[in-house]
Amino acid sequence: MLTFILVLLIIWAAISVIGFVVKGLLWLAIIGLVLFVGTALYGAAKRKIKS
């Protein structure tokens, strides 16, 4: 499960970078950042529950 969350975080980070680099895709960067933060919080919550 941790591997899956890390893969998602990498994907969301890449989407955010692409959104900031490509002019006109700021919306993609915002979505990527929101998904990144959401996935990080979900992973932290799941990890805290298990320990």
C-alpha positions as CSV (number, residue, x, y, z in Angstrom):
1,M,0.0,0.0,0.0
2,L,2.8,2.4,0.8
3,T,4.4,1.7,-2.6
4,F,1.1,2.6,-4.3
5,I,0.8,5.8,-2.4
6,L,4.4,6.8,-3.3
7,V,3.7,6.1,-7.0
8,L,0.6,8.3,-6.8
9,L,2.6,11.1,-5.2
10,I,5.2,10.9,-7.9
11,I,2.5,11.0,-10.6
12,W,0.7,14.0,-9.0
13,A,4.0,15.8,-8.6
14,A,4.8,15.3,-12.3
15,I,1.3,16.5,-13.3
16,S,1.8,19.6,-11.2
17,V,5.2,20.3,-12.8
18,I,3.8,19.9,-16.3
19,G,1.0,22.2,-15.4
20,F,3.4,24.9,-14.2
21,V,5.8,24.5,-17.1
22,V,3.2,24.5,-20.0
23,K,1.6,27.9,-20.4
24,G,-2.1,27.7,-20.1
25,L,-2.2,24.6,-18.0
26,L,-2.3,26.2,-14.6
27,W,-5.5,24.3,-13.9
28,L,-3.6,21.1,-14.3
29,A,-1.0,22.2,-11.8
30,I,-3.7,23.1,-9.3
31,I,-5.5,19.7,-9.7
32,G,-2.1,18.0,-9.3
33,L,-1.3,19.9,-6.1
34,V,-4.7,19.1,-4.6
35,L,-4.4,15.4,-5.4
36,F,-0.8,15.4,-4.1
37,V,-1.9,16.9,-0.8
38,G,-4.9,14.6,-0.5
39,T,-2.9,11.5,-1.2
40,A,-0.2,12.5,1.3
41,L,-2.8,13.1,4.0
42,Y,-4.5,9.8,3.2
43,G,-1.2,8.0,3.4
44,A,-0.3,9.7,6.7
45,A,-3.7,8.8,8.2
46,K,-3.5,5.2,7.1
47,R,0.0,4.9,8.5
48,K,-0.9,6.4,11.8
49,I,-3.9,4.0,12.2
50,K,-1.7,1.0,11.6
51,S,0.9,2.0,14.1
